[in-house]
Amino acid sequence: MVYVGSYDRRVYAFNASDGTIRWNYVTEGIVISRPAVIDGIVYVGSEDNNLYALNASNGMRIWNYTTGYYVDSDPFFYDGKVYFGSEDGNVYALDALSGAHRWNYATGGPIMLSSTVVSDARSTSVHWTAKSTP
């Protein structure tokens, strides 16, 4: 399967071999975030201020988490948690299965678009690049 977000406010799942649409999920905002797919769950942000967890097979919503502004950054999975940034200036860590809030950190500036996450397995720390506002 190929998963992609779109400016038409949808997340699409395409059959990788023939390009047919398997399912689509409608959000309330455009979807710039690149989906992450782990253990049968698609994690993706939307400009409706939500991070979504969708069933990779059928597109049904498992859970969503609402932030204070757009979620355009790419989610990152590590050690049972999904990490992502929001344009509300926070980095969030959620339980990947339930969507329960584990922690957040205010960066002082919005986290936008191609934010990067790197995992350091030795210290289990997560490093984030944020774009500061002038």
N, CA, C and O of each residue as an XYZ file, in Angstrom:
536
protein
N       0.852     -1.184      0.000
C       0.000      0.000      0.000
C       0.892      1.240      0.000
O       1.991      1.248      0.555
N       0.384      2.268     -0.633
C       1.033      3.565     -0.666
C       0.081      4.540      0.022
O      -1.100      4.606     -0.320
N       0.596      5.295      0.992
C      -0.229      6.226      1.758
C       0.252      7.645      1.500
O       1.453      7.913      1.515
N      -0.696      8.560      1.261
C      -0.337      9.944      0.966
C      -1.445     10.877      1.441
O      -2.627     10.536      1.397
N      -1.038     12.060      1.895
C      -1.990     13.100      2.255
C      -2.156     14.057      1.089
O      -1.330     14.075      0.177
N      -3.231     14.864      1.112
C      -3.535     15.720     -0.019
C      -4.138     17.052      0.427
O      -4.666     17.186      1.532
N      -4.039     18.031     -0.474
C      -4.659     19.328     -0.239
C      -6.183     19.251     -0.299
O      -6.856     20.217      0.060
N      -6.738     18.134     -0.740
C      -8.193     17.989     -0.739
C      -8.715     17.503      0.618
O      -9.872     17.100      0.742
N      -7.836     17.550      1.638
C      -8.172     17.221      3.039
C      -8.324     15.729      3.286
O      -8.967     15.321      4.253
N      -7.743     14.924      2.431
C      -7.881     13.476      2.554
C      -6.526     12.793      2.731
O      -5.480     13.297      2.322
N      -6.601     11.631      3.354
C      -5.482     10.690      3.389
C      -5.907      9.543      2.492
O      -7.004      9.006      2.639
N      -5.029      9.164      1.551
C      -5.345      8.109      0.599
C      -4.462      6.894      0.832
O      -3.306      7.009      1.238
N      -5.039      5.723      0.562
C      -4.293      4.463      0.502
C      -4.490      3.887     -0.887
O      -5.617      3.629     -1.309
N      -3.380      3.687     -1.599
C      -3.408      3.144     -2.950
C      -2.783      1.758     -2.958
O      -1.840      1.484     -2.215
N      -3.315      0.891     -3.802
C      -2.690     -0.400     -4.034
C      -1.374     -0.135     -4.762
O      -1.373      0.478     -5.829
N      -0.263     -0.588     -4.202
C       1.056     -0.303     -4.768
C       1.271     -0.939     -6.130
O       2.055     -0.422     -6.925
N       0.600     -2.045     -6.423
C       0.850     -2.734     -7.691
C       0.059     -2.170     -8.857
O       0.539     -2.190     -9.991
N      -1.166     -1.657     -8.600
C      -1.955     -1.182     -9.736
C      -2.516      0.228     -9.577
O      -3.174      0.725    -10.491
N      -2.274      0.885     -8.446
C      -2.696      2.269     -8.250
C      -4.151      2.486     -7.923
O      -4.603      3.630     -7.878
N      -4.897      1.430     -7.695
C      -6.304      1.618     -7.338
C      -6.405      2.130     -5.903
O      -5.594      1.792     -5.041
N      -7.419      2.947     -5.677
C      -7.644      3.489     -4.335
C      -8.285      2.407     -3.479
O      -9.320      1.845     -3.838
N      -7.656      2.122     -2.342
C      -8.210      1.138     -1.392
C      -9.163      1.823     -0.427
O     -10.226      1.291     -0.108
N      -8.774      3.022      0.044
C      -9.632      3.796      0.932
C      -9.141      5.240      0.972
O      -8.025      5.539      0.548
N      -9.987      6.131      1.486
C      -9.560      7.496      1.787
C     -10.267      7.945      3.051
O     -11.388      7.527      3.340
N      -9.595      8.798      3.792
C     -10.138      9.311      5.048
C     -10.166     10.833      4.948
O      -9.160     11.456      4.608
N     -11.316     11.428      5.242
C     -11.487     12.867      5.128
C     -11.205     13.536      6.475
O     -11.776     13.160      7.499
N     -10.305     14.547      6.457
C     -10.059     15.380      7.635
C     -10.713     16.741      7.392
O     -11.322     16.963      6.346
N     -10.587     17.635      8.347
C     -11.155     18.980      8.200
C     -10.123     20.001      7.731
O     -10.424     21.192      7.653
N      -8.896     19.543      7.416
C      -7.844     20.450      6.952
C      -6.970     19.760      5.925
O      -7.030     18.541      5.765
N      -6.149     20.548      5.224
C      -5.260     19.932      4.243
C      -4.240     19.053      4.961
O      -3.923     19.275      6.130
N      -3.737     18.057      4.247
C      -2.822     17.078      4.837
C      -1.469     17.191      4.130
O      -1.278     16.663      3.035
N      -0.535     17.893      4.783
C       0.820     18.073      4.262
C       1.773     17.056      4.886
O       2.754     16.649      4.263
N       1.482     16.657      6.094
C       2.301     15.700      6.832
C       2.473     14.409      6.041
O       1.530     13.927      5.414
N       3.692     13.848      6.074
C       3.936     12.549      5.440
C       3.556     11.448      6.421
O       4.039     11.438      7.553
N       2.700     10.522      6.003
C       2.260      9.456      6.909
C       3.408      8.539      7.339
O       4.346      8.289      6.582
N       3.306      8.054      8.562
C       4.197      7.009      9.077
C       3.332      5.783      9.316
O       2.258      5.886      9.909
N       3.789      4.629      8.863
C       3.004      3.403      8.988
C       3.789      2.407      9.831
O       4.888      1.994      9.461
N       3.216      2.029     10.962
C       3.854      1.106     11.895
C       2.800      0.128     12.395
O       1.735      0.540     12.853
N       3.092     -1.155     12.310
C       2.232     -2.199     12.886
C       0.758     -2.042     12.525
O      -0.116     -2.183     13.381
N       0.489     -1.750     11.257
C      -0.888     -1.679     10.795
C      -1.620     -0.395     11.119
O      -2.840     -0.325     10.969
N      -0.893      0.630     11.564
C      -1.506      1.922     11.886
C      -0.804      3.012     11.081
O       0.425      3.065     11.026
N      -1.604      3.882     10.457
C      -1.101      5.037      9.724
C      -1.227      6.251     10.640
O      -2.324      6.579     11.092
N      -0.111      6.915     10.912
C      -0.098      8.143     11.709
C       0.130      9.304     10.759
O       1.065      9.283      9.959
N      -0.729     10.326     10.845
C      -0.604     11.463      9.931
C      -1.242     12.701     10.557
O      -2.262     12.615     11.241
N      -0.621     13.844     10.311
C      -1.137     15.112     10.818
C      -1.973     15.829      9.771
O      -1.903     15.524      8.581
N      -2.776     16.803     10.244
C      -3.631     17.587      9.360
C      -3.668     19.029      9.840
O      -3.394     19.324     11.003
N      -4.015     19.924      8.914
C      -4.174     21.323      9.295
C      -5.523     21.586      9.959
O      -5.955     22.735     10.050
N      -6.184     20.540     10.419
C      -7.333     20.694     11.307
C      -6.884     20.566     12.765
O      -7.704     20.418     13.670
N      -5.550     20.626     12.975
C      -4.918     20.615     14.304
C      -4.832     19.233     14.942
O      -4.566     19.128     16.139
N      -5.047     18.186     14.178
C      -5.062     16.827     14.722
C      -3.945     15.954     14.180
O      -3.506     16.104     13.039
N      -3.497     15.036     15.029
C      -2.735     13.887     14.581
C      -3.709     12.721     14.602
O      -4.416     12.507     15.587
N      -3.741     11.966     13.506
C      -4.655     10.835     13.382
C      -3.893      9.518     13.407
O      -2.762      9.423     12.930
N      -4.540      8.509     13.973
C      -4.110      7.120     13.865
C      -5.228      6.404     13.128
O      -6.356      6.320     13.614
N      -4.898      5.882     11.933
C      -5.883      5.236     11.081
C      -5.512      3.779     10.870
O      -4.331      3.439     10.796
N      -6.514      2.920     10.775
C      -6.268      1.520     10.461
C      -5.715      1.444      9.041
O      -6.366      1.898      8.100
N      -4.526      0.876      8.878
C      -3.862      0.842      7.578
C      -4.618      0.014      6.549
O      -4.474      0.255      5.350
N      -5.414     -0.949      6.978
C      -6.141     -1.819      6.056
C      -7.415     -1.201      5.503
O      -7.738     -1.366      4.327
N      -8.152     -0.472      6.380
C      -9.463      0.020      5.948
C      -9.683      1.523      6.119
O     -10.726      2.039      5.717
N      -8.709      2.241      6.713
C      -8.817      3.689      6.860
C      -9.690      4.172      7.993
O      -9.893      5.378      8.132
N     -10.209      3.283      8.801
C     -11.048      3.698      9.930
C     -10.188      4.399     10.990
O      -9.065      3.984     11.274
N     -10.748      5.477     11.568
C     -10.033      6.213     12.604
C      -9.957      5.371     13.874
O     -10.966      4.858     14.357
N      -8.756      5.241     14.399
C      -8.545      4.556     15.677
C      -8.615      5.585     16.797
O      -9.304      5.385     17.797
N      -7.892      6.689     16.619
C      -7.946      7.812     17.550
C      -7.411      9.053     16.851
O      -6.790      8.972     15.791
N      -7.665     10.204     17.468
C      -7.046     11.453     17.035
C      -6.690     12.263     18.272
O      -7.316     12.131     19.323
N      -5.679     13.097     18.125
C      -5.249     13.961     19.224
C      -5.233     15.389     18.696
O      -4.604     15.671     17.676
N      -5.921     16.285     19.387
C      -6.039     17.667     18.953
C      -5.008     18.547     19.646
O      -4.880     18.530     20.870
N      -4.269     19.321     18.841
C      -3.282     20.279     19.350
C      -3.850     21.689     19.212
O      -5.013     21.868     18.848
N      -3.016     22.686     19.507
C      -3.453     24.070     19.437
C      -3.381     24.704     18.062
O      -3.868     25.818     17.871
N      -2.776     24.008     17.091
C      -2.691     24.564     15.736
C      -2.329     23.441     14.759
O      -2.389     22.264     15.115
N      -1.958     23.801     13.546
C      -1.704     22.821     12.491
C      -0.688     21.752     12.889
O       0.249     22.014     13.643
N      -0.894     20.547     12.367
C       0.072     19.453     12.502
C       0.552     19.113     11.093
O      -0.006     18.248     10.418
N       1.612     19.822     10.666
C       2.189     19.622      9.338
C       3.469     18.797      9.389
O       3.946     18.338      8.351
N       4.026     18.604     10.563
C       5.274     17.851     10.676
C       5.000     16.356     10.511
O       3.863     15.897     10.614
N       6.058     15.629     10.257
C       5.939     14.187     10.040
C       6.025     13.447     11.369
O       6.962     13.670     12.135
N       5.067     12.572     11.657
C       5.136     11.805     12.900
C       6.286     10.803     12.857
O       6.713     10.362     11.790
N       6.767     10.461     14.032
C       7.895      9.545     14.181
C       7.560      8.552     15.278
O       7.147      8.956     16.366
N       7.725      7.275     15.022
C       7.426      6.220     15.984
C       8.714      5.739     16.626
O       9.713      5.511     15.945
N       8.681      5.585     17.959
C       9.822      5.021     18.671
C       9.349      4.480     20.011
O       8.692      5.192     20.771
N       9.671      3.246     20.303
C       9.458      2.644     21.620
C       8.015      2.793     22.115
O       7.783      3.166     23.265
N       7.054      2.502     21.243
C       5.656      2.520     21.648
C       5.015      3.893     21.705
O       3.862      4.027     22.116
N       5.749      4.905     21.295
C       5.211      6.263     21.295
C       5.318      6.855     19.900
O       6.184      6.481     19.109
N       4.412      7.793     19.615
C       4.494      8.561     18.376
C       4.812     10.004     18.771
O       4.160     10.591     19.634
N       5.829     10.553     18.117
C       6.313     11.909     18.388
C       5.998     12.780     17.187
O       6.101     12.330     16.046
N       5.616     14.026     17.435
C       5.350     14.952     16.336
C       5.373     16.372     16.871
O       5.259     16.605     18.074
N       5.520     17.303     15.962
C       5.489     18.715     16.319
C       4.237     19.359     15.754
O       3.642     18.879     14.789
N       3.856     20.466     16.388
C       2.693     21.228     15.943
C       3.099     22.680     15.765
O       4.049     23.157     16.385
N       2.367     23.368     14.914
C       2.623     24.796     14.758
C       2.183     25.585     15.987
O       2.337     26.806     16.024
N       1.636     24.900     16.994
C       1.371     25.568     18.273
C       2.649     25.707     19.095
O       2.621     26.263     20.193
N       3.783     25.200     18.565
C       5.071     25.340     19.217
C       5.446     24.203     20.137
O       6.459     24.288     20.832
N       4.667     23.146     20.164
C       4.936     22.025     21.054
C       5.395     20.781     20.307
O       4.970     20.516     19.182
N       6.267     20.028     20.956
C       6.594     18.665     20.558
C       5.765     17.771     21.466
O       5.730     17.971     22.681
N       5.104     16.793     20.882
C       4.232     15.904     21.636
C       4.741     14.470     21.573
O       5.331     14.042     20.581
N       4.498     13.740     22.658
C       4.709     12.291     22.693
C       3.393     11.667     23.148
O       2.872     11.993     24.214
N       2.866     10.765     22.322
C       1.608     10.088     22.626
C       1.827      8.591     22.636
O       2.708      8.083     21.943
N       1.031      7.882     23.418
C       1.031      6.429     23.346
C       0.535      6.046     21.956
O      -0.540      6.475     21.538
N       1.313      5.242     21.242
C       1.005      4.933     19.850
C      -0.289      4.137     19.682
O      -0.964      4.284     18.663
N      -0.644      3.315     20.636
C      -1.849      2.501     20.502
C      -3.121      3.216     20.939
O      -4.167      3.068     20.308
N      -3.035      3.994     22.022
C      -4.237      4.618     22.581
C      -4.377      6.102     22.262
O      -5.474      6.653     22.349
N      -3.268      6.759     21.891
C      -3.291      8.203     21.680
C      -3.206      8.996     22.972
O      -3.336     10.220     22.955
N      -2.989      8.319     24.091
C      -2.897      9.012     25.385
C      -1.668      9.923     25.417
O      -0.582      9.543     24.979
N      -1.862     11.115     25.938
C      -0.795     12.100     26.056
C       0.246     11.617     27.068
O      -0.100     11.279     28.200
N       1.488     11.584     26.675
C       2.584     11.208     27.581
C       3.349     12.430     28.046
O       3.632     12.570     29.235
N       3.690     13.323     27.114
C       4.328     14.586     27.483
C       4.319     15.526     26.292
O       4.091     15.113     25.155
N       4.571     16.790     26.571
C       4.804     17.756     25.508
C       5.827     18.772     26.008
O       6.009     18.953     27.212
N       6.482     19.422     25.068
C       7.490     20.420     25.391
C       7.264     21.638     24.498
O       7.176     21.510     23.277
N       7.171     22.818     25.109
C       6.992     24.061     24.367
C       8.344     24.553     23.875
O       9.237     24.834     24.673
N       8.493     24.658     22.552
C       9.778     25.045     21.964
C       9.975     26.544     21.861
O      11.106     27.009     21.715
N       8.892     27.314     21.935
C       9.001     28.751     21.778
C       8.792     29.210     20.341
O       8.850     30.407     20.062
N       8.552     28.283     19.435
C       8.291     28.626     18.040
C       7.549     27.495     17.366
O       7.596     26.356     17.829
N       6.859     27.801     16.265
C       6.092     26.751     15.577
C       6.987     25.688     14.976
O       8.103     25.975     14.544
N       6.497     24.464     14.949
C       7.200     23.347     14.313
C       6.424     23.039     13.046
O       5.251     22.669     13.081
N       7.119     23.204     11.923
C       6.434     23.190     10.635
C       7.044     22.187      9.671
O       8.238     21.894      9.724
N       6.215     21.678      8.808
C       6.569     20.920      7.617
C       7.570     19.816      7.866
O       7.243     18.853      8.559
N       8.763     19.910      7.339
C       9.715     18.800      7.356
C      10.543     18.752      8.633
O      11.763     18.599      8.569
N       9.917     18.876      9.764
C      10.631     18.745     11.028
C      11.272     17.378     11.093
O      10.698     16.398     10.619
N      12.451     17.299     11.673
C      13.163     16.028     11.718
C      13.262     15.512     13.143
O      13.348     16.274     14.105
N      13.249     14.210     13.241
C      13.381     13.539     14.525
C      14.478     12.495     14.381
O      14.528     11.763     13.393
N      15.355     12.433     15.376
C      16.408     11.429     15.383
C      16.388     10.741     16.726
O      16.356     11.397     17.767
N      16.407      9.424     16.709
C      16.407      8.663     17.943
C      17.830      8.243     18.278
O      18.573      7.777     17.414
N      18.194      8.411     19.528
C      19.497      7.959     20.021
C      19.228      6.766     20.923
O      18.867      6.936     22.088
N      19.400      5.565     20.397
C      19.037      4.343     21.128
C      19.828      4.171     22.418
O      19.348      3.525     23.349
N      21.022      4.731     22.492
C      21.818      4.574     23.711
C      21.244      5.371     24.874
O      21.265      4.901     26.012
N      20.734      6.565     24.608
C      20.212      7.384     25.688
C      18.687      7.488     25.655
O      18.092      8.111     26.534
N      18.055      6.888     24.656
C      16.612      6.963     24.418
C      16.109      8.405     24.421
O      14.970      8.664     24.810
N      16.948      9.338     23.993
C      16.514     10.727     23.881
C      16.018     10.985     22.471
O      16.389     10.285     21.528
N      15.180     11.990     22.341
C      14.653     12.370     21.043
C      15.062     13.805     20.788
O      14.891     14.666     21.652
N      15.601     14.070     19.607
C      16.080     15.406     19.242
C      15.198     15.946     18.132
O      14.900     15.223     17.181
N      14.775     17.196     18.229
C      13.842     17.786     17.283
C      14.416     19.084     16.758
O      15.078     19.816     17.494
N      14.169     19.375     15.495
C      14.554     20.640     14.913
C      13.313     21.505     14.767
O      12.359     21.116     14.093
N      13.320     22.665     15.388
C      12.163     23.557     15.327
C      12.529     24.799     14.550
O      13.684     25.224     14.548
N      11.542     25.382     13.890
C      11.733     26.645     13.184
C      11.260     27.754     14.110
O      10.095     27.780     14.505
N      12.145     28.656     14.452
C      11.792     29.755     15.351
C      11.167     30.900     14.576
O      11.486     31.129     13.409
N      10.282     31.607     15.235
C       9.724     32.812     14.633
C      10.618     33.988     14.972
O      11.210     34.018     16.051
N      10.730     34.965     14.070
C      11.623     36.112     14.339
C      11.152     36.956     15.489
O      11.796     37.948     15.831
